[in-house]
C-alpha cells in the first residue's frame, strides 16, 4: 500500500488486486463506482508488480475517475484501457511513453497528450470529449482511432497554439498505420497539418466537421477517403489540403460548405463525384496522375472554373497532361484551347485582339483544321473573282491560272511566278491586297500556333 493514498475504496481495492493479473474491473451494481486518478497513477508507475505468469495491465470499465490522471513524462510499460468511464479532469499524458491506450466510450473534459509516444494504438472510439483534444506531435506506432467520437472545440492559450480554438490540435502527428475518423463529429477545427500516416485516413461514413479540416502538408502513404463526409465552414476553408501528399484522394463528400484547397498537392489518383464537387476549389499547383472518373473536357472545365482566385494556367496544363497520358488528345487540346481563351481576358487590348484573331484562324493551334479551311475558302474566293476579272497579260508571260495566282498571293513564302507576271487592275486589286494581308496573318498565326504546340506540356 502507498501511504499517501490513504485507505482504498472497495472498487479501488479490486483494481489494486486485479492490476497485477491484467484483469478487468467494472462498476458493481446499478451505480457507478469512483476511482481516484492518483490510485491509477500509482499502479501504472510501479506500485504493484505483475504476478508470475501474468502481464500487469489496467482495464477499468464504467467507473468515474476523479482527479487529474497525471502521467506527464512517465514511462509506462502497461496497457491502459478505460471503457465507458467518466473523467472530471483533463488527463495529462504529455511527453509520456505509453503502450496501447484506449478511452473507448468514455467522457472526458479534454485530453493533453502533447508529444506523447504510444507503442500500439491510441483509441478514442465513441468518446465524448467536451474540450480540446491535444495530440500535437504524438507518435503512434499503430492506429489513431477516433471513430464515432464527439469532439468539442476549446481554446489553448499556450504560445505554440497562438490562443486559437480547435476540437483537435494534432499538427505533426505520426501514425504508423491508419487514422480513423469514420462517423466522427467535431464542433470545431480538426487541425492535422504536417501529419504522417503510414496507411490510410478513413474519414468516410459520416465524418462531420463544423470548422476546418486541416491536412496542410500532410503525407499519407495510402488513401485519404472523404466519402460521404460533411465539411461545414461557411465563408472559410472547409478542407485545407495545401501541399498534401497521398496515394489517393477520394473527394466525394456528401456536403461541402466552404473552400476546398488542394494547391500544390501531389496525389497519384483523385477520385471524385461531379454531383458533389465543392462550389469553390483551389487547384493551382496541384499534380495528379489519374482522375476517376476522368470525364470529358467539358465536364472537367467546369471543375477548373470553381477556383475563386480566377484564371491560373497550371491547372489547365495538368488536366491536359492527364488526358494525353490516356490517349485523349482531342480532350487535351480542348482544355488548352480554353486555357488560352481564359488567358486572353487578362491581356491588354492589342494582345487580346491578336489572341482573338489566332483563335478564329487556327484555334490557337489546337484546331489546325481551321487553317486548311481558311485556305480553301480564300482560294475559292480568289479563283472565282480572278476568273471573272483576269489581270492584264504580261508580255512573254505564261498562261494565267486563277487558282495558282490566288495561292501566290496567299502563301507568302512560296513563289509560283504568277504574281510577278501579272498585274491586276480595277476593283479586283483590292481583293489581291486583302488576300496578301490574310496570307501573312494566317502564316503568322500558324507559326505562333506551331511554336506553342511544340512547347506544349
Secondary structure, DSSP 4 states (H G I P E B T S, - for coil): --GGG-SPPHHHHHHHHHHTTT-EEE--SSSPPEEEHHHHHHIIIIISPPPTT---EEEEES-EEES--B-TT-B--SEEEEES-EESS-EE-TT-EES-EE-TT-EES-EE-TT-EESS-EE-TT-EESS-EE-TT-EESS-EE-TT-EEE-EE--SGGGTT-EESEE-TT-EESS-EE-TT-EEES-EE-TT-EESS-EE--SS-EEES-EE-TT-EEEEEEE-TT-EEEEEEEEEEE-TT-EEEEEEE--SEEEEEEE-TT-EEEEEEE-GGG--SEEE-TT-EEEEEES---HHHHHHHHTT-TT---HHHHHHHHHHHHHTT-HHHHHHHHHHHHHHHHTTS-HHHHHHHHHHHHHHGGGT-THHHHHHHHHHHHHHHHHHHHSPPBPPTT-----HHHHHHHHH-TT---SHHHH-B--TTHHHHHHHHHHHHHHHHHHHHHHHHHHHT--
